[in-house]
Amino acid sequence: MNRFKLFRQYGRHQSMFLYEYYSTAAAPQLSDINTTNPKPFKDIPGPTGIYNIPKFGAMFLFKPFSNYNQERFHEVLDDLSDKYGPIIKLSLAKVAVFTSDPKDIELVYKNEGKYPVRPGLGLLEVYIERTKRSQNLAILQGEKWAELRRQIQKKMVRPKSALYYIERQSEVATDLVHKLGNSHPDQVRELLFLYATESISVVCFDRRLGILSGDATEEVKKYLDNVKTFFVYVNKGRVGLPMFKYFETPMYKKFKNAADESYGFGRIQIEEVLNKCLEMKKNGTWNPEEPNFLMSLLAAETLTIDQITGLVIDLLIGGTDSTAKNLENFLDCLARYPEVQETLYQEIIEHMGQHGDLTADNLPEMKYLAACLKESFRLHYPIPFGIVRVLPVDIVLSGYHVPKGTLIGLNNRRLLLNPKYVTDPTVYRPERWLRDKKGERADPIPTVGLIPFSIGVRNCVGRRFAEQEIYLAIAKIVQNFKVSLTDEVPPPKMIYQTFGFFQQKSMFNFEKRK
């Protein structure tokens, strides 16, 4: 009997979490706007001529045929939307429609069906198929996706699922503050990446990797490099001719090496936790009430070791790169708007004091902190446009008939920068997200506007963990420092390597508060 089965014989871990998630409309149906005499699909505006060549047309949108590369696809969409309007049609690997109209976005979510379909992740999907690894949530579709989602829902999506780790993650945030106080501005981006990795490791492996303390092994350092490479090539594989589907291209080989190393690293960590769990069971020191994400997965009888490995690696990798980039974007906003930073500081002092921590009790009271993060997401949307869906039904978007099976990209990023929907959209103003006593906001932004983690049954399972890591870091940083920029320069341009970040590093000063 292997150790995995042996551990499961000791009994199941009892979950402590509460349950909540957003649901979509019930059964799929034709969109519920007036569908009388919609204009035909072929009439949806968009580039024509060579740009419409099936599968090959998209390459003419990028270098060397234009000034854009894959990292600036959002700017391509901006230019096309400026020319053609809020809904456009493009010939990518298959024909796709992009819309920034909030009514369209709401209709897509209402009609995504019981098992929402998202396109594959290119390189990652091919890699998992070739290496025979267990398929993860990002790749699975239909009933198989729904079944795996149900298995992990209670451990990741419930309101308190992340709060059980807040005390230990707070220690990581404190270490980050110590590092930032002695750092050079050029080091901040890397420190934020190290923080994000260390913080999510507390959840995934129930221990720290020693990254911020300088105790990281060579294996850990190698893993960090591989995570960065992983996302660079995931993004590159999304645009252009997917030749990697037919043979192992140089790009695929580089990605495969990074993915092999990342999965291998995670597997080793899981083996160590499994051995620890077995030892605790034998000597009677295992406490089933202690929050331990990996232990609870191992103790369940519904997931295989390969599924658990894939899930943990997804959370570890996804919770590292995206969180670090969003943290830098958030800090840049606060540095450029000192009056906002001061208001946030006053809220921190009110609820945390000058030396206290963010806790499960005071975090729900930090309304301005939450508003600041929302506004950072609005101004610097974490992904190039929004989510993509493939609907099981025909739909009418902006008066055009869109047949089922069409790729539909929801351009939330553009919606949130449109003065039609957001007052002074280039200004960082967290107050726009605060509600008055009647529950109303001063700036009535469409409900489906800001959804960086998606909504519905296929929303991001790691959302609560990602937000908590950001809250912890920002609260501790602003509690201890006045954050400013070394030079008064305009915000650098955003680029996207899966997730968005500034093309040039923000150069921060951290002045110790007295």
Summary of the structure (lengths in Angstrom):
residues: 514
radius of gyration: 23.1
end to end distance: 60.4
largest distance: 72.6
contacts: 1651
relative contact order: 0.17
helix: 50%
strand: 8%
